[in-house]
Amino acid sequence: MGSNYFWRKALMELAVVSRVEGFNAAARWVWYSALVGVVPVVAAVLAWVAYYHAWRGFGVLMGV
């Protein structure tokens, strides 16, 4: 859970600094995956959704 907390805070800070909404979405999905961590399959799917949003956020940030 500590790792998810770190990633959530890091993504939220990236969203504030860069003004890219994709990082907020990624932070939200990381938090959801931490909350349902009891069910590993669901948590893994939610983590992949978070990674997708982070990837899109970095794409917007880089201008791709």
N, C-alpha and C positions, 0 to 999 in steps of 0.2 A: 504494500500500500504506500510506503514511503516513496518509492520510485514514481508511482503514478501521481502522487502529490507534487513531486518535483517537476514532472513533465507538464502537469496542469498549470503550475505557477509560471514556468518558463514560456509556455505557449500563450498564456494570458498577457505576459509582459511583452512578448513579440507583437501581439495584437495591438497593444497600447502604443508601442513605439512606432510600428510600421503602418498602423491604421488599416490593416488587412483583416477583414472579417473571417477569413478562412481559419486563422489561428484561434479565434474565439470558438469556432465550431469544433476544431480539433481538441481544444481544451475541454469542452463540454463532453465530447465523446470519450476522452480519456477518463474523465471523472465517472461517466456511466459504466465504463468497463471495470473501474475499481469497485464500484458499488455492487456489481453482480459478479464479483470475483469468485464467489462460491461455486458458480457454474462455469467451469473453464471454457467450454465451447462457446457459450454466449459472450463471455468476456473477451475471448480471442476475436470473435467477429466484430465486436464493438471497438476493439483496439485497432483492427484493420480499417474500420470506418474512420477512426481518428487519424490514422496515418495517411489515409487518402486526403482528408481535409488539410492536414499539414502540408502534404505534397502540393496540393493546389494553392495553398497560401504562399508557399515558397515560389511557385510559378508566377503568381501575381506580383510578388515582391521583386522577382527578377525581370518581369516584363515579358514573359513568354506567353 
